[in-house]
């Protein structure tokens, strides 16, 4: 199985992050558990950032021709 298939999609990663935040805000976690949650949160944040960067790149590619059309028409 590839590394890509093991990563959650953006929506799943955000849901997991929200759950981790809720757990950590309750203040009843041991230090070890809080550190594990923090590590998982950092990993999920990276997944989300990567997904957002990919989406931004796709939008730039898709809109590049449109922006040039507007500049020519003016």
C-alpha positions as CSV (number, residue, x, y, z in Angstrom):
1,X,0.0,0.0,0.0
2,X,1.4,3.4,-0.9
3,X,2.0,6.2,1.6
4,X,-0.5,8.4,-0.3
5,X,-3.4,5.9,0.4
6,X,-2.7,6.0,4.1
7,X,-3.2,9.7,4.4
8,X,-6.7,11.0,5.2
9,X,-8.3,13.4,2.8
10,X,-8.7,17.1,3.8
11,X,-12.1,16.8,5.3
12,X,-11.2,13.7,7.4
13,X,-8.0,15.3,8.6
14,X,-9.9,18.4,9.7
15,X,-12.4,16.3,11.6
16,X,-9.6,14.4,13.3
17,X,-7.9,17.7,14.2
18,X,-11.1,19.1,15.7
19,X,-11.5,15.9,17.8
20,X,-7.9,16.2,19.0
21,X,-8.4,19.8,20.0
22,X,-11.5,19.0,21.9
23,X,-9.7,16.2,23.8
24,X,-6.7,18.5,24.6
25,X,-8.9,21.3,25.8
26,X,-10.5,19.1,28.4
27,X,-7.3,19.1,30.5
28,X,-7.7,15.5,31.7
29,X,-5.0,14.0,29.5
30,X,-1.7,12.8,30.8
31,X,1.4,14.5,29.5
32,X,2.2,11.4,27.3
33,X,-1.3,11.4,25.8
34,X,-1.2,15.1,25.2
35,X,2.2,14.8,23.4
36,X,0.8,12.0,21.3
37,X,-2.2,14.1,20.3
38,X,0.1,17.0,19.5
39,X,2.3,14.8,17.3
40,X,-0.8,13.5,15.5
41,X,-2.1,17.1,15.2
42,X,1.1,18.2,13.5
43,X,0.9,15.4,11.1
44,X,-2.7,16.1,10.3
45,X,-1.9,19.8,9.9
46,X,0.7,18.9,7.3
47,X,-1.8,16.8,5.4
48,X,-4.3,19.7,5.4
49,X,-1.6,22.2,4.3
50,X,-0.5,19.9,1.5
51,X,-4.1,19.5,0.3
52,X,-4.6,23.3,0.4
53,X,-1.4,23.9,-1.6
54,X,-2.5,21.4,-4.2
55,X,-5.9,23.0,-4.5
56,X,-4.3,26.5,-4.8
57,X,-2.0,25.2,-7.6
58,X,-4.9,23.7,-9.5
59,X,-6.9,26.9,-9.2
60,X,-3.9,28.9,-10.5
61,X,-3.6,26.6,-13.5
62,X,-7.3,26.7,-14.3
63,X,-7.6,30.5,-14.0
64,X,-4.4,31.4,-15.7
65,X,-6.0,31.6,-19.2
66,X,-9.1,33.5,-17.8
67,X,-6.9,36.2,-16.3
68,X,-5.1,36.7,-19.6
69,X,-8.4,37.0,-21.4
70,X,-9.6,39.8,-19.1
71,X,-6.3,41.7,-19.6
72,X,-6.6,41.5,-23.4
73,X,-10.3,42.7,-23.4
74,X,-9.5,45.8,-21.4
